[in-house]
Amino acid sequence: NTGWDGIQLSNARNGCLIFGNTVTNFGLKDIDGQRAGIISGGNTNSKVYNNIVSNGKGNGIQFFGYGVLVCQNNTILNVGNTSTNINGEQSIYGSDYINHVEINPKQEIIINDNTISYPKKIGAIRFWNTNNNSDTANVVFNKFCFTTAPPPDWQAQNLLLPAGFVNTANVVYCNSVLSLNDDVRVRELARVNKSFLVFPNPVKDVLNIKIPKELVNEYTITIADCVGNIVYKKQGKKGRLLQTDLIDIKKMAAGTYILQFSNKDQTITRELLKL
């Protein structure tokens, strides 16, 4: 219930993390440039992950910084409800602003494994490279749910990216029925997400996955490398008790991996560091 932005972090420089937040009913004063859910602002390098952003007037998540900027495993629901534009605002938005004080690396954008529900007509994800200050952008493995059946060219209408940006494995998939103003359900998803534990991390031999009791029925666990290749996959069925799965990963090469848990209600993503 914020009048302006929910969270704004600017001029914070290197290695910033914005994670595990629930931001809902934001930007209620509907002031242009001051109504976003989460802003990783100018002169800032950051990773924005595992947040739930819902029911606001402006863009869900915005990026204006430098270097490698990561937007990962966020749930963005029914944002962009401004009254100043009949087409609304984007779920994820970014621009390659140049800071004329410090000298910073060019932007490299990674947008992966986010769930975007009910994007507005203006489009779900938009990035500008008008200053030629963005080297690459990888928009991969994101899920989109629309209020009506999307047209065949839904990606052209919703993934508005400069030439040369990578768009791979983005799909329409409504894995949880959420009403446009279901804040109670949004908070429940956030709570379950935080209860899903993966440890130790970094890991050398055996990975423990603690699955909350709320995540019942059939599920799939995958581990993918940094370019999206699936190196591990498990399917199972879980009852209504807390469950811990053990995964032997000692034969995997050292590096960074993405673990994803999915069932009919929810998708949860964690980043792993294999030693």
Summary of the structure (lengths in Angstrom):
residues: 275
radius of gyration: 18.5
end to end distance: 42.4
largest distance: 56.4
contacts: 920
relative contact order: 0.12
helix: 7%
strand: 43%
